[in-house]
Each structure stands twice: as C-alpha cells, then as structure tokens.
Amino acid sequence: MRGRQEHLNCKVHDFKDQGNYYEYTERSTETRIGETDVPKARRKYNNRIIRGNSDERDPYVALKEYLSHRPEGIDEFYLQLIDSPKENI
C-alpha cells in the first residue's frame, strides 16, 4: 500500500485468509481501478502476506493475531481512541 489515504481506507475484509497466505484486495483510487481485467490497472506483484516459519516475527502470524483481537462489528483495519465517548464503552 502506498500513501496515507490508502491506509486509512483499508478495511478488515480486504484481507482474505487463503490458508498459507493472506491476500490483500486493493480498493479503487483516482489513478488505479483496483480489481479489474485491464492489465495496465493491475499491480505487477501479488498482494500476499505469505506464511513463513511461524515464529513471532512472521508477518502472517502477526496479522492473524491482530485480526483475532479486533472487536466484532468494526470494519476499519486501524483502530483509534475516542477522545470523548458519548456512551460508556
């Protein structure tokens, strides 16, 4: 991913567990169409996080652990604090 806005727009369901790797589906932007059949719009590399040796520094394991600790019903990938919540959370 490149740029700040792509990170902010990232959603949990953009990452799909395929067994030995997570596949990231890019969203459309102003200059890129995303998932399409137009060869010029596609990236030249695979958007995959491949399982390594399953130690604590393995990106696949880290992503799986991060996703397992997320609250239900929130689709944004990155969480942030609420400064003054309107309810008791």
PDB file with one MODEL, atoms N, CA, C and O in Angstrom:
MODEL        1
ATOM      1  N   MET A   1       0.840  -1.175   0.000  1.00  0.00           N
ATOM      2  CA  MET A   1       0.000   0.000   0.000  1.00  0.00           C
ATOM      3  C   MET A   1       0.884   1.236   0.000  1.00  0.00           C
ATOM      4  O   MET A   1       1.960   1.259   0.598  1.00  0.00           O
ATOM      5  N   ARG A   2       0.405   2.246  -0.679  1.00  0.00           N
ATOM      6  CA  ARG A   2       1.159   3.484  -0.734  1.00  0.00           C
ATOM      7  C   ARG A   2       0.257   4.614  -0.273  1.00  0.00           C
ATOM      8  O   ARG A   2      -0.952   4.603  -0.502  1.00  0.00           O
ATOM      9  N   GLY A   3       0.855   5.562   0.364  1.00  0.00           N
ATOM     10  CA  GLY A   3       0.136   6.766   0.724  1.00  0.00           C
ATOM     11  C   GLY A   3      -0.724   6.620   1.957  1.00  0.00           C
ATOM     12  O   GLY A   3      -1.123   5.521   2.341  1.00  0.00           O
ATOM     13  N   ARG A   4      -0.998   7.753   2.565  1.00  0.00           N
ATOM     14  CA  ARG A   4      -1.766   7.807   3.802  1.00  0.00           C
ATOM     15  C   ARG A   4      -3.220   7.415   3.596  1.00  0.00           C
ATOM     16  O   ARG A   4      -3.777   6.665   4.397  1.00  0.00           O
ATOM     17  N   GLN A   5      -3.830   7.903   2.552  1.00  0.00           N
ATOM     18  CA  GLN A   5      -5.247   7.673   2.345  1.00  0.00           C
ATOM     19  C   GLN A   5      -5.565   6.196   2.094  1.00  0.00           C
ATOM     20  O   GLN A   5      -6.617   5.717   2.517  1.00  0.00           O
ATOM     21  N   GLU A   6      -4.681   5.474   1.418  1.00  0.00           N
ATOM     22  CA  GLU A   6      -4.904   4.046   1.201  1.00  0.00           C
ATOM     23  C   GLU A   6      -4.919   3.296   2.520  1.00  0.00           C
ATOM     24  O   GLU A   6      -5.712   2.372   2.697  1.00  0.00           O
ATOM     25  N   HIS A   7      -4.053   3.680   3.448  1.00  0.00           N
ATOM     26  CA  HIS A   7      -4.034   3.045   4.759  1.00  0.00           C
ATOM     27  C   HIS A   7      -5.300   3.370   5.538  1.00  0.00           C
ATOM     28  O   HIS A   7      -5.863   2.491   6.190  1.00  0.00           O
ATOM     29  N   LEU A   8      -5.754   4.608   5.482  1.00  0.00           N
ATOM     30  CA  LEU A   8      -6.956   4.994   6.212  1.00  0.00           C
ATOM     31  C   LEU A   8      -8.203   4.319   5.663  1.00  0.00           C
ATOM     32  O   LEU A   8      -9.128   4.032   6.422  1.00  0.00           O
ATOM     33  N   ASN A   9      -8.247   4.064   4.380  1.00  0.00           N
ATOM     34  CA  ASN A   9      -9.409   3.433   3.761  1.00  0.00           C
ATOM     35  C   ASN A   9      -9.382   1.911   3.859  1.00  0.00           C
ATOM     36  O   ASN A   9     -10.338   1.255   3.446  1.00  0.00           O
ATOM     37  N   CYS A  10      -8.332   1.349   4.385  1.00  0.00           N
ATOM     38  CA  CYS A  10      -8.172  -0.096   4.466  1.00  0.00           C
ATOM     39  C   CYS A  10      -9.224  -0.698   5.407  1.00  0.00           C
ATOM     40  O   CYS A  10      -9.470  -0.171   6.492  1.00  0.00           O
ATOM     41  N   LYS A  11      -9.836  -1.796   4.984  1.00  0.00           N
ATOM     42  CA  LYS A  11     -10.861  -2.491   5.757  1.00  0.00           C
ATOM     43  C   LYS A  11     -10.394  -3.907   6.092  1.00  0.00           C
ATOM     44  O   LYS A  11      -9.529  -4.461   5.415  1.00  0.00           O
ATOM     45  N   VAL A  12     -10.971  -4.476   7.132  1.00  0.00           N
ATOM     46  CA  VAL A  12     -10.593  -5.826   7.555  1.00  0.00           C
ATOM     47  C   VAL A  12     -10.915  -6.844   6.466  1.00  0.00           C
ATOM     48  O   VAL A  12     -10.130  -7.763   6.237  1.00  0.00           O
ATOM     49  N   HIS A  13     -12.054  -6.698   5.792  1.00  0.00           N
ATOM     50  CA  HIS A  13     -12.439  -7.692   4.786  1.00  0.00           C
ATOM     51  C   HIS A  13     -11.609  -7.583   3.498  1.00  0.00           C
ATOM     52  O   HIS A  13     -11.805  -8.375   2.577  1.00  0.00           O
ATOM     53  N   ASP A  14     -10.681  -6.609   3.420  1.00  0.00           N
ATOM     54  CA  ASP A  14      -9.755  -6.543   2.288  1.00  0.00           C
ATOM     55  C   ASP A  14      -8.693  -7.640   2.365  1.00  0.00           C
ATOM     56  O   ASP A  14      -8.055  -7.965   1.364  1.00  0.00           O
ATOM     57  N   PHE A  15      -8.508  -8.210   3.558  1.00  0.00           N
ATOM     58  CA  PHE A  15      -7.533  -9.279   3.779  1.00  0.00           C
ATOM     59  C   PHE A  15      -8.287 -10.600   3.870  1.00  0.00           C
ATOM     60  O   PHE A  15      -9.108 -10.789   4.768  1.00  0.00           O
ATOM     61  N   LYS A  16      -8.012 -11.511   2.947  1.00  0.00           N
ATOM     62  CA  LYS A  16      -8.678 -12.806   2.932  1.00  0.00           C
ATOM     63  C   LYS A  16      -7.655 -13.896   3.206  1.00  0.00           C
ATOM     64  O   LYS A  16      -6.622 -13.976   2.542  1.00  0.00           O
ATOM     65  N   ASP A  17      -7.957 -14.740   4.201  1.00  0.00           N
ATOM     66  CA  ASP A  17      -7.059 -15.837   4.561  1.00  0.00           C
ATOM     67  C   ASP A  17      -7.245 -16.970   3.557  1.00  0.00           C
ATOM     68  O   ASP A  17      -8.336 -17.525   3.431  1.00  0.00           O
ATOM     69  N   GLN A  18      -6.179 -17.304   2.851  1.00  0.00           N
ATOM     70  CA  GLN A  18      -6.217 -18.353   1.834  1.00  0.00           C
ATOM     71  C   GLN A  18      -5.522 -19.628   2.311  1.00  0.00           C
ATOM     72  O   GLN A  18      -5.193 -20.490   1.496  1.00  0.00           O
ATOM     73  N   GLY A  19      -5.298 -19.760   3.607  1.00  0.00           N
ATOM     74  CA  GLY A  19      -4.644 -20.956   4.148  1.00  0.00           C
ATOM     75  C   GLY A  19      -3.185 -20.702   4.452  1.00  0.00           C
ATOM     76  O   GLY A  19      -2.818 -20.580   5.620  1.00  0.00           O
ATOM     77  N   ASN A  20      -2.334 -20.618   3.429  1.00  0.00           N
ATOM     78  CA  ASN A  20      -0.907 -20.377   3.627  1.00  0.00           C
ATOM     79  C   ASN A  20      -0.518 -18.926   3.409  1.00  0.00           C
ATOM     80  O   ASN A  20       0.650 -18.569   3.560  1.00  0.00           O
ATOM     81  N   TYR A  21      -1.471 -18.093   3.060  1.00  0.00           N
ATOM     82  CA  TYR A  21      -1.179 -16.670   2.867  1.00  0.00           C
ATOM     83  C   TYR A  21      -2.450 -15.852   3.004  1.00  0.00           C
ATOM     84  O   TYR A  21      -3.557 -16.364   2.837  1.00  0.00           O
ATOM     85  N   TYR A  22      -2.276 -14.571   3.310  1.00  0.00           N
ATOM     86  CA  TYR A  22      -3.365 -13.603   3.275  1.00  0.00           C
ATOM     87  C   TYR A  22      -3.264 -12.856   1.957  1.00  0.00           C
ATOM     88  O   TYR A  22      -2.179 -12.427   1.563  1.00  0.00           O
ATOM     89  N   GLU A  23      -4.381 -12.701   1.282  1.00  0.00           N
ATOM     90  CA  GLU A  23      -4.399 -11.951   0.036  1.00  0.00           C
ATOM     91  C   GLU A  23      -5.083 -10.615   0.293  1.00  0.00           C
ATOM     92  O   GLU A  23      -6.179 -10.563   0.851  1.00  0.00           O
ATOM     93  N   TYR A  24      -4.430  -9.543  -0.117  1.00  0.00           N
ATOM     94  CA  TYR A  24      -4.960  -8.200   0.057  1.00  0.00           C
ATOM     95  C   TYR A  24      -5.594  -7.734  -1.253  1.00  0.00           C
ATOM     96  O   TYR A  24      -4.942  -7.742  -2.297  1.00  0.00           O
ATOM     97  N   THR A  25      -6.850  -7.334  -1.197  1.00  0.00           N
ATOM     98  CA  THR A  25      -7.559  -6.825  -2.358  1.00  0.00           C
ATOM     99  C   THR A  25      -7.529  -5.311  -2.315  1.00  0.00           C
ATOM    100  O   THR A  25      -8.074  -4.699  -1.396  1.00  0.00           O
ATOM    101  N   GLU A  26      -6.897  -4.709  -3.304  1.00  0.00           N
ATOM    102  CA  GLU A  26      -6.793  -3.251  -3.338  1.00  0.00           C
ATOM    103  C   GLU A  26      -8.117  -2.609  -3.687  1.00  0.00           C
ATOM    104  O   GLU A  26      -8.924  -3.173  -4.427  1.00  0.00           O
ATOM    105  N   ARG A  27      -8.329  -1.431  -3.150  1.00  0.00           N
ATOM    106  CA  ARG A  27      -9.521  -0.652  -3.466  1.00  0.00           C
ATOM    107  C   ARG A  27      -9.202   0.276  -4.620  1.00  0.00           C
ATOM    108  O   ARG A  27      -8.040   0.578  -4.891  1.00  0.00           O
ATOM    109  N   SER A  28     -10.230   0.718  -5.283  1.00  0.00           N
ATOM    110  CA  SER A  28     -10.051   1.656  -6.390  1.00  0.00           C
ATOM    111  C   SER A  28      -9.613   3.021  -5.859  1.00  0.00           C
ATOM    112  O   SER A  28     -10.039   3.467  -4.794  1.00  0.00           O
ATOM    113  N   THR A  29      -8.753   3.658  -6.635  1.00  0.00           N
ATOM    114  CA  THR A  29      -8.325   5.020  -6.311  1.00  0.00           C
ATOM    115  C   THR A  29      -8.513   5.881  -7.557  1.00  0.00           C
ATOM    116  O   THR A  29      -9.046   5.427  -8.570  1.00  0.00           O
ATOM    117  N   GLU A  30      -8.071   7.113  -7.462  1.00  0.00           N
ATOM    118  CA  GLU A  30      -8.208   8.032  -8.582  1.00  0.00           C
ATOM    119  C   GLU A  30      -7.437   7.564  -9.812  1.00  0.00           C
ATOM    120  O   GLU A  30      -7.892   7.740 -10.943  1.00  0.00           O
ATOM    121  N   THR A  31      -6.267   6.968  -9.584  1.00  0.00           N
ATOM    122  CA  THR A  31      -5.419   6.565 -10.699  1.00  0.00           C
ATOM    123  C   THR A  31      -5.380   5.065 -10.927  1.00  0.00           C
ATOM    124  O   THR A  31      -4.772   4.603 -11.893  1.00  0.00           O
ATOM    125  N   ARG A  32      -6.027   4.286 -10.043  1.00  0.00           N
ATOM    126  CA  ARG A  32      -5.978   2.835 -10.174  1.00  0.00           C
ATOM    127  C   ARG A  32      -7.388   2.290 -10.002  1.00  0.00           C
ATOM    128  O   ARG A  32      -8.095   2.694  -9.079  1.00  0.00           O
ATOM    129  N   ILE A  33      -7.800   1.397 -10.860  1.00  0.00           N
ATOM    130  CA  ILE A  33      -9.153   0.864 -10.855  1.00  0.00           C
ATOM    131  C   ILE A  33      -9.306  -0.261  -9.835  1.00  0.00           C
ATOM    132  O   ILE A  33     -10.427  -0.541  -9.410  1.00  0.00           O
ATOM    133  N   GLY A  34      -8.226  -0.909  -9.430  1.00  0.00           N
ATOM    134  CA  GLY A  34      -8.295  -1.974  -8.440  1.00  0.00           C
ATOM    135  C   GLY A  34      -8.492  -3.318  -9.090  1.00  0.00           C
ATOM    136  O   GLY A  34      -7.785  -3.657 -10.039  1.00  0.00           O
ATOM    137  N   GLU A  35      -9.451  -4.102  -8.594  1.00  0.00           N
ATOM    138  CA  GLU A  35      -9.730  -5.428  -9.140  1.00  0.00           C
ATOM    139  C   GLU A  35     -10.395  -5.288 -10.502  1.00  0.00           C
ATOM    140  O   GLU A  35     -11.588  -4.997 -10.584  1.00  0.00           O
ATOM    141  N   THR A  36      -9.643  -5.489 -11.555  1.00  0.00           N
ATOM    142  CA  THR A  36     -10.167  -5.332 -12.905  1.00  0.00           C
ATOM    143  C   THR A  36      -9.377  -6.210 -13.854  1.00  0.00           C
ATOM    144  O   THR A  36      -8.333  -6.749 -13.488  1.00  0.00           O
ATOM    145  N   ASP A  37      -9.864  -6.351 -15.048  1.00  0.00           N
ATOM    146  CA  ASP A  37      -9.161  -7.141 -16.054  1.00  0.00           C
ATOM    147  C   ASP A  37      -8.249  -6.298 -16.935  1.00  0.00           C
ATOM    148  O   ASP A  37      -7.560  -6.836 -17.802  1.00  0.00           O
ATOM    149  N   VAL A  38      -8.237  -5.007 -16.728  1.00  0.00           N
ATOM    150  CA  VAL A  38      -7.379  -4.132 -17.520  1.00  0.00           C
ATOM    151  C   VAL A  38      -5.944  -4.315 -17.031  1.00  0.00           C
ATOM    152  O   VAL A  38      -5.648  -3.952 -15.893  1.00  0.00           O
ATOM    153  N   PRO A  39      -5.036  -4.867 -17.853  1.00  0.00           N
ATOM    154  CA  PRO A  39      -3.676  -5.142 -17.392  1.00  0.00           C
ATOM    155  C   PRO A  39      -2.927  -3.908 -16.903  1.00  0.00           C
ATOM    156  O   PRO A  39      -2.099  -4.014 -15.997  1.00  0.00           O
ATOM    157  N   LYS A  40      -3.193  -2.760 -17.471  1.00  0.00           N
ATOM    158  CA  LYS A  40      -2.480  -1.549 -17.069  1.00  0.00           C
ATOM    159  C   LYS A  40      -2.860  -1.120 -15.655  1.00  0.00           C
ATOM    160  O   LYS A  40      -2.055  -0.498 -14.962  1.00  0.00           O
ATOM    161  N   ALA A  41      -4.073  -1.443 -15.222  1.00  0.00           N
ATOM    162  CA  ALA A  41      -4.552  -1.021 -13.906  1.00  0.00           C
ATOM    163  C   ALA A  41      -4.073  -1.941 -12.790  1.00  0.00           C
ATOM    164  O   ALA A  41      -4.072  -1.545 -11.624  1.00  0.00           O
ATOM    165  N   ARG A  42      -3.666  -3.162 -13.128  1.00  0.00           N
ATOM    166  CA  ARG A  42      -3.237  -4.109 -12.102  1.00  0.00           C
ATOM    167  C   ARG A  42      -1.790  -3.873 -11.690  1.00  0.00           C
ATOM    168  O   ARG A  42      -0.972  -3.397 -12.476  1.00  0.00           O
ATOM    169  N   ARG A  43      -1.496  -4.212 -10.447  1.00  0.00           N
ATOM    170  CA  ARG A  43      -0.115  -4.146  -9.966  1.00  0.00           C
ATOM    171  C   ARG A  43       0.699  -5.269 -10.593  1.00  0.00           C
ATOM    172  O   ARG A  43       0.145  -6.282 -11.019  1.00  0.00           O
ATOM    173  N   LYS A  44       2.001  -5.089 -10.646  1.00  0.00           N
ATOM    174  CA  LYS A  44       2.875  -6.096 -11.235  1.00  0.00           C
ATOM    175  C   LYS A  44       3.328  -7.141 -10.226  1.00  0.00           C
ATOM    176  O   LYS A  44       4.117  -8.025 -10.563  1.00  0.00           O
ATOM    177  N   TYR A  45       2.842  -7.052  -9.000  1.00  0.00           N
ATOM    178  CA  TYR A  45       3.220  -8.005  -7.973  1.00  0.00           C
ATOM    179  C   TYR A  45       1.959  -8.509  -7.280  1.00  0.00           C
ATOM    180  O   TYR A  45       0.901  -7.887  -7.371  1.00  0.00           O
ATOM    181  N   ASN A  46       2.079  -9.633  -6.589  1.00  0.00           N
ATOM    182  CA  ASN A  46       0.957 -10.202  -5.844  1.00  0.00           C
ATOM    183  C   ASN A  46       0.844  -9.511  -4.496  1.00  0.00           C
ATOM    184  O   ASN A  46       1.849  -9.259  -3.830  1.00  0.00           O
ATOM    185  N   ASN A  47      -0.364  -9.211  -4.105  1.00  0.00           N
ATOM    186  CA  ASN A  47      -0.611  -8.596  -2.799  1.00  0.00           C
ATOM    187  C   ASN A  47      -0.852  -9.701  -1.786  1.00  0.00           C
ATOM    188  O   ASN A  47      -1.988  -9.942  -1.379  1.00  0.00           O
ATOM    189  N   ARG A  48       0.210 -10.365  -1.383  1.00  0.00           N
ATOM    190  CA  ARG A  48       0.096 -11.502  -0.478  1.00  0.00           C
ATOM    191  C   ARG A  48       1.042 -11.366   0.699  1.00  0.00           C
ATOM    192  O   ARG A  48       2.157 -10.858   0.580  1.00  0.00           O
ATOM    193  N   ILE A  49       0.562 -11.835   1.834  1.00  0.00           N
ATOM    194  CA  ILE A  49       1.399 -11.976   3.023  1.00  0.00           C
ATOM    195  C   ILE A  49       1.535 -13.475   3.224  1.00  0.00           C
ATOM    196  O   ILE A  49       0.600 -14.130   3.686  1.00  0.00           O
ATOM    197  N   ILE A  50       2.686 -14.018   2.882  1.00  0.00           N
ATOM    198  CA  ILE A  50       2.897 -15.465   2.847  1.00  0.00           C
ATOM    199  C   ILE A  50       3.375 -15.961   4.204  1.00  0.00           C
ATOM    200  O   ILE A  50       4.178 -15.308   4.871  1.00  0.00           O
ATOM    201  N   ARG A  51       2.870 -17.129   4.604  1.00  0.00           N
ATOM    202  CA  ARG A  51       3.265 -17.742   5.875  1.00  0.00           C
ATOM    203  C   ARG A  51       4.726 -18.140   5.815  1.00  0.00           C
ATOM    204  O   ARG A  51       5.183 -18.743   4.843  1.00  0.00           O
ATOM    205  N   GLY A  52       5.451 -17.794   6.863  1.00  0.00           N
ATOM    206  CA  GLY A  52       6.873 -18.121   6.926  1.00  0.00           C
ATOM    207  C   GLY A  52       7.113 -19.295   7.853  1.00  0.00           C
ATOM    208  O   GLY A  52       6.479 -20.343   7.728  1.00  0.00           O
ATOM    209  N   ASN A  53       8.033 -19.110   8.781  1.00  0.00           N
ATOM    210  CA  ASN A  53       8.402 -20.185   9.696  1.00  0.00           C
ATOM    211  C   ASN A  53       7.585 -20.158  10.988  1.00  0.00           C
ATOM    212  O   ASN A  53       7.908 -20.885  11.927  1.00  0.00           O
ATOM    213  N   SER A  54       6.542 -19.344  11.056  1.00  0.00           N
ATOM    214  CA  SER A  54       5.583 -19.284  12.171  1.00  0.00           C
ATOM    215  C   SER A  54       6.219 -18.863  13.490  1.00  0.00           C
ATOM    216  O   SER A  54       5.749 -19.274  14.551  1.00  0.00           O
ATOM    217  N   ASP A  55       7.259 -18.065  13.452  1.00  0.00           N
ATOM    218  CA  ASP A  55       7.779 -17.515  14.701  1.00  0.00           C
ATOM    219  C   ASP A  55       7.092 -16.171  14.975  1.00  0.00           C
ATOM    220  O   ASP A  55       6.211 -15.764  14.218  1.00  0.00           O
ATOM    221  N   GLU A  56       7.483 -15.492  16.032  1.00  0.00           N
ATOM    222  CA  GLU A  56       6.812 -14.250  16.423  1.00  0.00           C
ATOM    223  C   GLU A  56       7.038 -13.096  15.447  1.00  0.00           C
ATOM    224  O   GLU A  56       6.297 -12.114  15.493  1.00  0.00           O
ATOM    225  N   ARG A  57       8.017 -13.181  14.582  1.00  0.00           N
ATOM    226  CA  ARG A  57       8.298 -12.123  13.616  1.00  0.00           C
ATOM    227  C   ARG A  57       7.702 -12.410  12.234  1.00  0.00           C
ATOM    228  O   ARG A  57       7.918 -11.649  11.290  1.00  0.00           O
ATOM    229  N   ASP A  58       6.968 -13.485  12.124  1.00  0.00           N
ATOM    230  CA  ASP A  58       6.333 -13.855  10.861  1.00  0.00           C
ATOM    231  C   ASP A  58       5.156 -12.913  10.599  1.00  0.00           C
ATOM    232  O   ASP A  58       4.260 -12.822  11.439  1.00  0.00           O
ATOM    233  N   PRO A  59       5.128 -12.205   9.454  1.00  0.00           N
ATOM    234  CA  PRO A  59       4.038 -11.256   9.178  1.00  0.00           C
ATOM    235  C   PRO A  59       2.665 -11.918   9.104  1.00  0.00           C
ATOM    236  O   PRO A  59       1.668 -11.312   9.497  1.00  0.00           O
ATOM    237  N   TYR A  60       2.599 -13.143   8.611  1.00  0.00           N
ATOM    238  CA  TYR A  60       1.327 -13.862   8.539  1.00  0.00           C
ATOM    239  C   TYR A  60       0.760 -14.094   9.942  1.00  0.00           C
ATOM    240  O   TYR A  60      -0.421 -13.853  10.193  1.00  0.00           O
ATOM    241  N   VAL A  61       1.613 -14.562  10.848  1.00  0.00           N
ATOM    242  CA  VAL A  61       1.187 -14.826  12.227  1.00  0.00           C
ATOM    243  C   VAL A  61       0.807 -13.521  12.919  1.00  0.00           C
ATOM    244  O   VAL A  61      -0.173 -13.480  13.663  1.00  0.00           O
ATOM    245  N   ALA A  62       1.568 -12.456  12.682  1.00  0.00           N
ATOM    246  CA  ALA A  62       1.277 -11.162  13.303  1.00  0.00           C
ATOM    247  C   ALA A  62      -0.077 -10.618  12.840  1.00  0.00           C
ATOM    248  O   ALA A  62      -0.851 -10.107  13.650  1.00  0.00           O
ATOM    249  N   LEU A  63      -0.362 -10.728  11.544  1.00  0.00           N
ATOM    250  CA  LEU A  63      -1.643 -10.257  11.027  1.00  0.00           C
ATOM    251  C   LEU A  63      -2.794 -11.095  11.567  1.00  0.00           C
ATOM    252  O   LEU A  63      -3.839 -10.555  11.930  1.00  0.00           O
ATOM    253  N   LYS A  64      -2.611 -12.408  11.622  1.00  0.00           N
ATOM    254  CA  LYS A  64      -3.651 -13.286  12.151  1.00  0.00           C
ATOM    255  C   LYS A  64      -3.932 -12.971  13.619  1.00  0.00           C
ATOM    256  O   LYS A  64      -5.088 -12.955  14.040  1.00  0.00           O
ATOM    257  N   GLU A  65      -2.898 -12.725  14.383  1.00  0.00           N
ATOM    258  CA  GLU A  65      -3.044 -12.370  15.802  1.00  0.00           C
ATOM    259  C   GLU A  65      -3.749 -11.025  15.961  1.00  0.00           C
ATOM    260  O   GLU A  65      -4.619 -10.879  16.820  1.00  0.00           O
ATOM    261  N   TYR A  66      -3.381 -10.048  15.144  1.00  0.00           N
ATOM    262  CA  TYR A  66      -4.006  -8.726  15.193  1.00  0.00           C
ATOM    263  C   TYR A  66      -5.500  -8.826  14.879  1.00  0.00           C
ATOM    264  O   TYR A  66      -6.323  -8.228  15.573  1.00  0.00           O
ATOM    265  N   LEU A  67      -5.848  -9.575  13.842  1.00  0.00           N
ATOM    266  CA  LEU A  67      -7.249  -9.712  13.457  1.00  0.00           C
ATOM    267  C   LEU A  67      -8.060 -10.470  14.495  1.00  0.00           C
ATOM    268  O   LEU A  67      -9.260 -10.234  14.630  1.00  0.00           O
ATOM    269  N   SER A  68      -7.421 -11.385  15.238  1.00  0.00           N
ATOM    270  CA  SER A  68      -8.145 -12.144  16.255  1.00  0.00           C
ATOM    271  C   SER A  68      -8.503 -11.294  17.478  1.00  0.00           C
ATOM    272  O   SER A  68      -9.438 -11.632  18.205  1.00  0.00           O
ATOM    273  N   HIS A  69      -7.783 -10.209  17.714  1.00  0.00           N
ATOM    274  CA  HIS A  69      -8.027  -9.353  18.880  1.00  0.00           C
ATOM    275  C   HIS A  69      -8.950  -8.182  18.583  1.00  0.00           C
ATOM    276  O   HIS A  69      -9.252  -7.392  19.477  1.00  0.00           O
ATOM    277  N   ARG A  70      -9.394  -8.062  17.363  1.00  0.00           N
ATOM    278  CA  ARG A  70     -10.239  -6.928  16.990  1.00  0.00           C
ATOM    279  C   ARG A  70     -11.660  -7.118  17.482  1.00  0.00           C
ATOM    280  O   ARG A  70     -12.153  -8.246  17.529  1.00  0.00           O
ATOM    281  N   PRO A  71     -12.339  -6.012  17.857  1.00  0.00           N
ATOM    282  CA  PRO A  71     -13.737  -6.122  18.276  1.00  0.00           C
ATOM    283  C   PRO A  71     -14.648  -6.460  17.099  1.00  0.00           C
ATOM    284  O   PRO A  71     -14.349  -6.118  15.955  1.00  0.00           O
ATOM    285  N   GLU A  72     -15.753  -7.130  17.386  1.00  0.00           N
ATOM    286  CA  GLU A  72     -16.722  -7.502  16.351  1.00  0.00           C
ATOM    287  C   GLU A  72     -17.479  -6.271  15.866  1.00  0.00           C
ATOM    288  O   GLU A  72     -17.728  -5.345  16.638  1.00  0.00           O
ATOM    289  N   GLY A  73     -17.838  -6.263  14.606  1.00  0.00           N
ATOM    290  CA  GLY A  73     -18.682  -5.215  14.065  1.00  0.00           C
ATOM    291  C   GLY A  73     -17.966  -3.961  13.598  1.00  0.00           C
ATOM    292  O   GLY A  73     -18.611  -3.055  13.070  1.00  0.00           O
ATOM    293  N   ILE A  74     -16.660  -3.880  13.774  1.00  0.00           N
ATOM    294  CA  ILE A  74     -15.896  -2.724  13.310  1.00  0.00           C
ATOM    295  C   ILE A  74     -15.090  -3.167  12.099  1.00  0.00           C
ATOM    296  O   ILE A  74     -14.269  -4.080  12.183  1.00  0.00           O
ATOM    297  N   ASP A  75     -15.335  -2.509  10.971  1.00  0.00           N
ATOM    298  CA  ASP A  75     -14.738  -2.955   9.716  1.00  0.00           C
ATOM    299  C   ASP A  75     -13.418  -2.254   9.404  1.00  0.00           C
ATOM    300  O   ASP A  75     -12.646  -2.754   8.587  1.00  0.00           O
ATOM    301  N   GLU A  76     -13.138  -1.114  10.029  1.00  0.00           N
ATOM    302  CA  GLU A  76     -11.888  -0.406   9.758  1.00  0.00           C
ATOM    303  C   GLU A  76     -10.708  -1.240  10.243  1.00  0.00           C
ATOM    304  O   GLU A  76     -10.778  -1.877  11.294  1.00  0.00           O
ATOM    305  N   PHE A  77      -9.634  -1.233   9.477  1.00  0.00           N
ATOM    306  CA  PHE A  77      -8.455  -2.023   9.831  1.00  0.00           C
ATOM    307  C   PHE A  77      -7.708  -1.414  11.006  1.00  0.00           C
ATOM    308  O   PHE A  77      -7.281  -2.128  11.913  1.00  0.00           O
ATOM    309  N   TYR A  78      -7.548  -0.090  10.993  1.00  0.00           N
ATOM    310  CA  TYR A  78      -6.843   0.593  12.069  1.00  0.00           C
ATOM    311  C   TYR A  78      -7.841   1.135  13.072  1.00  0.00           C
ATOM    312  O   TYR A  78      -8.860   1.710  12.691  1.00  0.00           O
ATOM    313  N   LEU A  79      -7.552   0.953  14.357  1.00  0.00           N
ATOM    314  CA  LEU A  79      -8.404   1.458  15.426  1.00  0.00           C
ATOM    315  C   LEU A  79      -7.773   2.709  16.023  1.00  0.00           C
ATOM    316  O   LEU A  79      -6.554   2.880  15.989  1.00  0.00           O
ATOM    317  N   GLN A  80      -8.613   3.575  16.568  1.00  0.00           N
ATOM    318  CA  GLN A  80      -8.102   4.761  17.249  1.00  0.00           C
ATOM    319  C   GLN A  80      -8.947   5.027  18.477  1.00  0.00           C
ATOM    320  O   GLN A  80     -10.076   4.545  18.580  1.00  0.00           O
ATOM    321  N   LEU A  81      -8.400   5.796  19.413  1.00  0.00           N
ATOM    322  CA  LEU A  81      -9.095   6.132  20.640  1.00  0.00           C
ATOM    323  C   LEU A  81     -10.199   7.142  20.373  1.00  0.00           C
ATOM    324  O   LEU A  81     -10.089   7.968  19.466  1.00  0.00           O
ATOM    325  N   ILE A  82     -11.261   7.073  21.162  1.00  0.00           N
ATOM    326  CA  ILE A  82     -12.313   8.080  21.111  1.00  0.00           C
ATOM    327  C   ILE A  82     -12.043   9.039  22.259  1.00  0.00           C
ATOM    328  O   ILE A  82     -12.068   8.629  23.420  1.00  0.00           O
ATOM    329  N   ASP A  83     -11.785  10.317  21.957  1.00  0.00           N
ATOM    330  CA  ASP A  83     -11.415  11.289  22.981  1.00  0.00           C
ATOM    331  C   ASP A  83     -12.526  11.514  24.005  1.00  0.00           C
ATOM    332  O   ASP A  83     -12.273  11.453  25.208  1.00  0.00           O
ATOM    333  N   SER A  84     -13.731  11.767  23.554  1.00  0.00           N
ATOM    334  CA  SER A  84     -14.844  11.977  24.472  1.00  0.00           C
ATOM    335  C   SER A  84     -16.024  11.130  24.008  1.00  0.00           C
ATOM    336  O   SER A  84     -16.863  11.606  23.243  1.00  0.00           O
ATOM    337  N   PRO A  85     -16.098   9.868  24.465  1.00  0.00           N
ATOM    338  CA  PRO A  85     -17.165   8.984  24.011  1.00  0.00           C
ATOM    339  C   PRO A  85     -18.524   9.456  24.511  1.00  0.00           C
ATOM    340  O   PRO A  85     -18.633  10.022  25.599  1.00  0.00           O
ATOM    341  N   LYS A  86     -19.561   9.218  23.704  1.00  0.00           N
ATOM    342  CA  LYS A  86     -20.911   9.616  24.068  1.00  0.00           C
ATOM    343  C   LYS A  86     -21.583   8.569  24.930  1.00  0.00           C
ATOM    344  O   LYS A  86     -22.593   8.853  25.575  1.00  0.00           O
ATOM    345  N   GLU A  87     -21.042   7.365  24.953  1.00  0.00           N
ATOM    346  CA  GLU A  87     -21.586   6.274  25.763  1.00  0.00           C
ATOM    347  C   GLU A  87     -20.479   5.696  26.621  1.00  0.00           C
ATOM    348  O   GLU A  87     -19.301   5.984  26.410  1.00  0.00           O
ATOM    349  N   ASN A  88     -20.863   4.878  27.592  1.00  0.00           N
ATOM    350  CA  ASN A  88     -19.886   4.154  28.391  1.00  0.00           C
ATOM    351  C   ASN A  88     -19.485   2.908  27.619  1.00  0.00           C
ATOM    352  O   ASN A  88     -20.265   1.962  27.515  1.00  0.00           O
ATOM    353  N   ILE A  89     -18.286   2.903  27.085  1.00  0.00           N
ATOM    354  CA  ILE A  89     -17.813   1.793  26.251  1.00  0.00           C
ATOM    355  C   ILE A  89     -17.045   0.807  27.098  1.00  0.00           C
ATOM    356  O   ILE A  89     -16.562  -0.203  26.586  1.00  0.00           O
TER     357      ILE A  89
ENDMDL
END
